[in-house]
Amino acid sequence: MSNRNNRHIVPNPGGGWDVRKPNAARASAHADTKQAAEQRGREIVRNAGGGELRIHGLDGQIQDSDTVPRGHDPNPPHDRK
């Protein structure tokens, strides 16, 4: 699975939690609670084709990692090669 779809749930210095793509300048999403950030992170990764969601604690250390499968595509390709 490609690293381009990975996201990290990290504490925001101003409060709340961010969903961040590695090496990105800004967060993909922000939530007031860690649980809400995890849900949004899973949604983002699923919509991007699946990947890894890494959940950090307040100390910045990774606490958990979750593989998120690809979401359902309502308009799949119709190739018949």
Rosetta blueprint (number, residue, H / E / L):
1 M L
2 S L
3 N H
4 R H
5 N H
6 N L
7 R E
8 H E
9 I E
10 V E
11 P E
12 N L
13 P L
14 G L
15 G L
16 G L
17 W E
18 D E
19 V E
20 R E
21 K L
22 P L
23 N L
24 A L
25 A L
26 R L
27 A L
28 S L
29 A E
30 H E
31 A E
32 D L
33 T L
34 K H
35 Q H
36 A H
37 A H
38 E H
39 Q H
40 R H
41 G H
42 R H
43 E H
44 I H
45 V H
46 R H
47 N H
48 A L
49 G L
50 G L
51 G E
52 E E
53 L E
54 R E
55 I E
56 H E
57 G L
58 L L
59 D L
60 G L
61 Q L
62 I E
63 Q E
64 D E
65 S E
66 D E
67 T E
68 V E
69 P L
70 R L
71 G L
72 H L
73 D L
74 P L
75 N L
76 P L
77 P L
78 H L
79 D L
80 R L
81 K L
